[in-house]
Amino acid sequence: MRQIHSFLLTLVAAASLCGCGLISISESGYRQLSAEDKARVKLCATSIDSLTCDNNIYQVDVARMRDYLRR
């Protein structure tokens, strides 16, 4: 039961972050971005918890996402 709860909590958190534009799950849409939007793409250099809704699009590496989801 705890695993299901953790999974659902993770799913809700990821959906919230994606919906806010903080995290992009896939890079496949990068080519379709306008030049203005591409300028907003930033490499996530801090913990995911410290990201704010600042109108940037953060590229998060797999290791950082894995660490975040394990919490």
Secondary structure as the mmCIF struct_conf table of DSSP 4:
data_model
#
loop_
_struct_conf.conf_type_id
_struct_conf.id
_struct_conf.beg_label_comp_id
_struct_conf.beg_label_asym_id
_struct_conf.beg_label_seq_id
_struct_conf.end_label_comp_id
_struct_conf.end_label_asym_id
_struct_conf.end_label_seq_id
HELX_RH_AL_P HELX_RH_AL_P1 ARG A 2 GLY A 19
TURN_TY1_P TURN_TY1_P1 CYS A 20 GLY A 21
BEND BEND1 LEU A 22 LEU A 22
STRN STRN1 ILE A 23 ILE A 23
BEND BEND2 ILE A 25 ILE A 25
BEND BEND3 GLU A 27 GLU A 27
TURN_TY1_P TURN_TY1_P2 SER A 28 GLY A 29
HELX_RH_3T_P HELX_RH_3T_P1 TYR A 30 GLN A 32
BEND BEND4 LEU A 33 LEU A 33
HELX_RH_AL_P HELX_RH_AL_P2 ALA A 35 ALA A 39
TURN_TY1_P TURN_TY1_P3 ARG A 40 ARG A 40
STRN STRN2 VAL A 41 LEU A 43
BEND BEND5 THR A 46 THR A 46
HELX_RH_3T_P HELX_RH_3T_P2 ILE A 48 SER A 50
BEND BEND6 ASP A 54 ASN A 55
STRN STRN3 ILE A 57 GLN A 59
HELX_RH_AL_P HELX_RH_AL_P3 VAL A 62 ARG A 70
#
